[in-house]
Amino acid sequence: MPSSDTKSGKLAPIWRAMVEVGFIIFLFYSNLLMGEFTKTNADRKTLIFAMKDIFTVNNLIIALISGWIGYGIVEFLRKRV
């Protein structure tokens, strides 16, 4: 029975990788924001101040590296299990 999927077989893994890495980056930044906001909220700083503090080039590089490492681990475990 032929598949009714209209996406190319080559693009599906790329989209899955982008979604998984993006989700890991989202979790990274949400964790940073929660920690930074609660830390800075003691000084009555605003949420905007906390967001400006976490969205830096260094944090972006860390998020991208962590996202790809996490994706690699998930793919490894997906193939092993």
N, C-alpha and C positions, 0 to 999 in steps of 0.2 A: 504494500500500500504506500503510495508516494506521500511524502511529507508536504503539508500545505504551508510550510514556513517560507516566507519570501526573502528572508535575509540570506546573504551569502554565507557559506560555510566558513569562509576565512574571516569574516568580520565578527562573528559571534564571540570567539574567544577574546578579541580585542575589546569589545563592548563590556564583556564580563569583567575583564581585568580593570578597565577604567572605572566601572561601578564599584568593584571591591576596593580598589585603591582610594577612590573618592570617599567611600564610607569610612575607611580607616582614618583618612585625613580629617573627616568630619568629627569622628570620635576624639582624635587628638586635640583638635582645636576646642571642642566643647569641654573637654577635661581641663585644658589650660584656662579657658574662660571661667569655669566654675572655681578653680583654685585661685586665680588672680582676682576675681571679683570678690570672693569672700575674704581674701587677704587685704585688699585695698578698701573694702567696705568698712573695715574697722576705723579707718581714717576719714570716713564719710566721703570717699571718692565716688565718682559716678561709674556707671556701666560703660559709658563711652571711654572714660579714661582707661579702664581695664582692657577694653577692646584695642585701643591704640597701643597698649603695652604688649599685647600678645601677637599682633599681626606684624611680625618683623621678617626680614629676609632669612635670618638664622632659623627661626621657628618654621618657616616654609620649607627650608632645606631639610630640616629634621623630620618634618611631616612627610615629605616626599620619600625620603629614604626609609622611614618607618613603614610607610604605606606599601612600598615595593617589597620590603622584607616580609611584612605580614602577608602580602599576596603570595609570595613564594612559599611560605610555610603552609598556607591554606591549600595551595595547589599540590604541594608535596603530600599533605595529609589526605587530600581528596583522592589522589591516585593510589595511595597505600591502603586506604580503607575500603 
